[in-house]
Amino acid sequence: MSLDMPLVIAHLGPQGTYSEAAALAYANWLKQTQNLSASLRSYPSITQAIKATAMAETHLAVVPVENSIEGGVTATLDSLWQLDGLNIQKALVLPILNACLSKTSDFSLIQKVYSHPQALGQCQGWLDQYLPQAQLIPTRSTVDALQHISSDLQAAAIASRWAAQLYNLPVLACPINDHADNCTKFWVVGLASSQQGTHTSIAFSLPVNAPGALLKALQIFASQNINLSRIESRPSKRSLGDYVFFADLEVDASPSKVQQALEDLKGCTETLKIFGSYATLQISESEITPKLE
């Protein structure tokens, strides 16, 4: 794929998802700061978006990795572990303002609420208070939920105000997040070597499930005074109790002490993946709702 052509950015679709909003914001940043043009390409799942980039069908993928309320996005973490060659180019932090969309204005009539599991979790307290009678039904994306409410007066969906406008659906309430500072971190991943930045992300498995095995790995960073801003485990899918660990280091990978720590880590891990160093870009609400007046 020639870089003379506009960059192609993969993201979770369809049109109107927070992932698309993040990809649009990043495309605008590329245009303004590096004079690079980019087009977007949506995929039915996060996994497919990441695979498209791993197979060089697209140049980049913008995928959610962590929400401030619901935690890690497992599809992203699992895909990065299973696929080779991907590096994190940038982190994007987006404010998330969820809205309740419905064709009815009567809360008591709503019997079903559709949305992505992350969005349902982010609004669990609001749902318990205002729609305790409703069944919560997960969908592949917040926008996939909208098809269920177009002709059903007993249904509601949780999505963005931007999606409501795109699909001409009324907003019953907004914002409905349980926490006002709800935000999601996205990673921009690609095959190119990542640039220097403020954080370095890694993932590793341990050679043996034994007392102190994880502690030995973590002590390497403590000895070099390297802080970890996040550590998270995921099942390796090989056997019960066998895990993969993801960690974010609050350092650039280039200094000698960081290089030494990563080299030492190889000696006490089974597999080590270094996803590179990157900077974080804060995205404003206006940048993720480009269609709203």
C-alpha positions in Angstrom: 0.0 0.0 0.0 1.6 3.2 -1.1 2.1 6.0 1.4 1.7 8.5 -1.6 -2.0 7.8 -1.2 -4.0 9.1 1.8 -3.6 7.1 5.0 -6.4 4.6 5.6 -7.6 4.3 9.2 -9.6 1.3 10.4 -12.1 1.7 13.2 -15.2 0.0 14.7 -18.3 0.9 12.8 -20.9 1.6 11.6 -21.0 5.4 11.3 -21.6 7.3 14.5 -19.5 5.1 17.0 -17.1 6.7 19.5 -14.4 4.8 17.6 -15.2 6.7 14.4 -15.3 10.0 16.3 -11.8 9.1 17.7 -10.6 8.2 14.2 -12.0 11.5 12.8 -10.3 13.5 15.5 -7.0 11.8 14.8 -7.3 12.3 11.1 -7.9 16.0 11.7 -4.8 16.1 13.9 -2.7 14.5 11.2 -4.0 17.1 8.7 -3.3 20.1 10.9 0.0 19.0 12.4 1.6 16.9 9.7 -0.3 17.9 6.5 -1.3 14.3 6.0 -4.6 13.3 4.5 -6.5 10.2 5.8 -9.7 8.3 5.0 -11.6 6.1 7.4 -12.7 2.5 6.9 -15.2 0.9 9.3 -15.2 -2.8 10.4 -17.9 -4.8 12.2 -15.6 -5.5 15.2 -12.5 -4.2 17.0 -10.7 -7.4 16.2 -11.3 -7.1 12.5 -10.2 -3.5 12.5 -6.9 -4.5 14.2 -6.4 -7.4 11.9 -6.9 -5.2 8.8 -3.9 -3.1 10.0 -1.8 -6.1 10.9 -2.3 -7.5 7.4 -1.5 -4.1 5.8 -5.0 -3.6 4.4 -5.1 -0.3 6.3 -2.2 1.9 7.5 -3.6 2.4 11.0 -6.4 1.3 13.4 -7.9 3.5 16.1 -9.3 1.1 18.8 -10.5 1.6 22.4 -8.2 0.1 25.1 -9.5 1.4 28.4 -12.5 3.2 29.9 -12.2 5.2 33.1 -15.3 3.4 34.5 -15.4 -0.1 32.9 -11.7 -0.7 32.6 -9.9 -2.5 29.8 -11.3 -3.4 26.4 -10.6 -7.1 26.2 -11.0 -7.4 22.4 -8.2 -4.9 21.9 -5.8 -6.4 24.4 -6.3 -10.0 23.2 -5.8 -9.0 19.5 -2.6 -7.1 20.2 -1.3 -10.2 22.1 -2.3 -12.6 19.3 -1.0 -10.5 16.4 2.6 -9.6 15.6 4.2 -6.5 14.3 1.8 -3.8 15.7 3.1 -0.7 17.5 1.2 2.0 19.3 1.6 5.3 17.5 -0.4 7.6 19.7 -2.9 7.5 22.6 -6.2 9.4 22.3 -8.2 10.3 25.4 -11.9 11.2 24.6 -14.6 12.4 26.9 -17.7 10.1 26.7 -21.1 11.6 27.1 -23.7 8.9 26.7 -27.3 9.6 25.8 -30.5 7.7 26.1 -32.3 7.6 22.7 -35.9 6.5 22.3 -39.0 7.2 20.2 -41.0 7.4 23.4 -40.8 10.2 26.0 -42.3 8.0 28.7 -39.7 6.2 30.8 -42.3 3.8 32.2 -43.0 2.4 28.7 -39.4 1.3 28.0 -38.9 -2.4 28.4 -35.5 -2.9 26.6 -32.3 -0.9 26.5 -29.7 -1.8 23.8 -26.1 -0.8 23.7 -22.5 -1.9 23.7 -21.6 -3.7 27.0 -19.1 -0.9 27.9 -21.8 1.8 27.5 -24.3 -0.2 29.5 -21.8 -0.6 32.3 -20.9 3.2 32.2 -24.6 4.0 32.8 -25.6 1.2 35.2 -26.6 3.5 38.1 -28.7 5.8 35.8 -30.4 2.7 34.3 -31.2 1.3 37.8 -32.7 4.6 38.8 -34.7 5.6 35.8 -35.3 2.3 33.9 -35.3 -0.4 36.6 -37.9 -2.4 34.6 -35.9 -2.6 31.4 -33.9 -5.6 30.1 -30.4 -4.6 29.1 -29.3 -6.1 25.8 -25.7 -5.9 24.6 -24.9 -5.1 21.0 -21.6 -5.0 18.9 -21.4 -1.2 19.0 -23.4 1.7 20.3 -24.7 2.4 16.8 -25.8 -1.2 16.2 -28.2 -0.6 19.1 -30.1 2.1 17.1 -31.7 -0.3 14.7 -33.7 -1.8 17.5 -35.4 1.5 18.5 -36.4 2.9 15.1 -39.9 1.3 15.2 -40.2 0.1 18.8 -41.8 2.5 21.3 -40.8 0.1 24.1 -37.1 0.2 23.3 -34.2 2.6 24.1 -30.6 2.7 23.1 -27.5 4.3 24.7 -25.3 6.1 22.1 -23.8 9.5 21.5 -25.6 12.7 20.7 -23.7 12.7 17.4 -25.2 9.3 16.5 -28.7 10.6 17.5 -28.4 13.4 15.0 -26.9 11.2 12.2 -29.8 8.8 12.5 -32.5 11.4 13.2 -33.4 9.9 16.6 -34.7 11.8 19.6 -32.5 12.2 22.8 -34.5 11.3 25.9 -31.7 12.2 28.4 -28.1 13.3 28.2 -25.6 12.9 29.7 -26.5 9.7 31.6 -23.0 8.6 32.6 -22.7 7.5 36.2 -19.5 9.6 36.5 -19.1 13.1 34.9 -15.5 12.5 34.0 -16.2 9.4 32.0 -13.5 9.0 29.3 -12.1 6.3 27.0 -8.5 5.9 25.9 -7.9 4.8 22.3 -4.7 3.5 20.8 -3.6 4.3 17.3 -1.8 1.2 16.2 0.2 0.5 13.0 3.1 -1.5 11.6 5.6 1.4 11.6 8.0 1.8 14.5 6.5 4.0 17.1 7.8 7.4 18.0 9.2 8.6 21.3 6.7 9.6 23.9 5.7 9.7 27.5 4.5 6.1 27.9 5.7 2.7 26.8 3.3 -0.3 26.7 4.3 -3.9 27.0 2.7 -7.4 27.4 4.3 -10.5 28.8 3.6 -14.1 29.9 5.5 -15.9 32.7 7.4 -19.2 32.2 5.9 -20.7 35.3 2.9 -20.1 37.5 4.7 -20.0 40.9 4.8 -17.7 43.9 6.9 -14.6 43.2 7.0 -15.1 39.4 5.1 -11.9 38.8 6.8 -10.0 41.6 10.2 -10.8 40.1 9.2 -9.2 36.8 7.7 -6.1 38.5 10.7 -5.6 40.8 12.8 -4.9 37.7 10.9 -1.7 37.1 11.0 -0.8 40.8 14.7 -1.2 40.9 15.1 1.3 38.0 12.5 3.7 39.6 10.1 3.2 36.6 6.5 3.8 37.5 3.7 1.6 36.1 0.5 3.5 35.4 -1.5 0.4 34.6 -1.2 -3.4 34.9 -3.9 -5.7 33.7 -4.2 -9.5 33.3 -5.9 -11.4 30.6 -6.4 -15.2 30.3 -3.7 -16.7 28.0 -6.4 -19.1 26.6 -4.0 -22.0 27.1 -5.2 -23.2 30.5 -7.2 -22.1 33.5 -5.1 -19.9 35.7 -2.5 -19.0 33.0 -2.4 -15.3 32.3 -0.9 -12.6 30.1 0.0 -9.3 31.7 -0.3 -5.9 30.1 1.5 -2.9 31.6 2.0 0.8 30.8 5.3 2.3 31.8 5.4 6.1 32.5 8.7 6.5 30.5 10.0 6.6 27.0 11.7 3.4 26.0 14.9 5.0 24.7 16.8 5.9 27.9 19.5 3.3 28.9 17.9 2.4 32.2 14.6 1.6 30.4 16.4 -0.5 27.8 18.2 -2.3 30.6 14.9 -3.0 32.4 13.3 -4.4 29.3 16.4 -6.6 28.6 16.3 -7.9 32.2 12.6 -8.6 31.8 13.3 -11.0 29.0 15.1 -13.2 31.4 12.1 -13.8 33.7 9.3 -13.9 31.1 8.2 -16.5 28.6 7.1 -14.1 25.9 7.6 -10.3 25.9 6.0 -7.9 23.5 7.0 -4.3 23.4 4.4 -2.1 21.7 6.6 1.0 21.6 6.6 4.5 23.1 4.0 7.1 22.3 2.5 10.4 23.4 -1.1 11.1 24.5 -3.5 13.5 22.7 -6.4 14.9 24.7 -9.5 15.3 22.5 -12.2 17.8 23.4 -15.9 17.1 23.3 -16.3 19.4 20.3 -13.8 17.3 18.3 -15.8 14.1 18.8 -19.1 15.6 17.9 -18.2 17.2 14.6 -21.8 17.0 13.2 -23.4 18.8 16.2 -24.1 22.5 16.1 
